[in-house]
Amino acid sequence: MKIQRLEEITCLPDFREYSEEEIKMAYALAKSAFTADDLQRYTELDKGVSADDVLAEMEEAQKQFDQGNA
C-alpha cells in the first residue's frame, strides 16, 4: 500500500472495503509521511478577507437582488 499526495493522484481507485489491518497500515504510512513542512501550513496565520470587504460585497449583492425583484 502506498500513500499518495494529492498532487500525485491522476485518477481515483475503485471503491472497496478495507480490512482493519489495511486501515491501520494506511494510517501508519500517512503518519510517517507527514512532515514538519506539512505541519507548518497549519501554524501560519492566513490574512483572509476583511469584514468590511465582505459586508460591502453582501450589500452590493442585496442591492442587485432587490433591483431584480422590484
N, C-alpha and C positions, 0 to 999 in steps of 0.2 A: 504494500500500500504506500502511495506517495501523496504527500500533502502538496497541493499546488497553490501558488499565489494567484490572485485574480488576474494579473497580467499574463499569466502562463496559460490560462484556460481558453481553448478555442471552441469547445462545444461541451454541452452538459452530458454527463453519462446517463445511461438508462437508470431509472429508479429501481432500487432493490432493497430488501430488508437486510440490515447488517446484524451480525451476532453481537452479543455483549462484548466479546473478546475483540472483535474488529473495531467496535466503537472506542473501547479503551485504548487500542493501538493508535487510532486516529487522533484521539485527544493527546496522547503522549507525543506523537510526531508533531502535532501542531504546537504544543507547548515548547518542545525543544527547538522548533523553527522560529519561535517568537523572539526577536532580538531587541536590544536596547533602542535601536533606531525605530522599531515598531512602537515601542512604549513612548518614545519622545513625542510622537504625533498627538498623544492623548494628554500630554503635560503642557502643551503650548496653548496660550490663550488666542482665540480667534477674534479678530477685530469686529466681525459681524456687521450688522446694519443698525444705524441709529434709529431710535424710536421715532424721532421727528420725520425721518425719511419714510418710514413705514406708515405713519399717520398721514402724511401728505399724499402718499400713493393711495391709501384707502379712501381719503376724502375725494380725490380725483375720480376714482372708480365709482364712488357713490354718486357723484355729480353726473357722470356719464350714464349710470343706471337710471337715475331719476329723469334725465332728459329723454331717455328712450321709452320710458313708461308714461310720459306726460301726454 
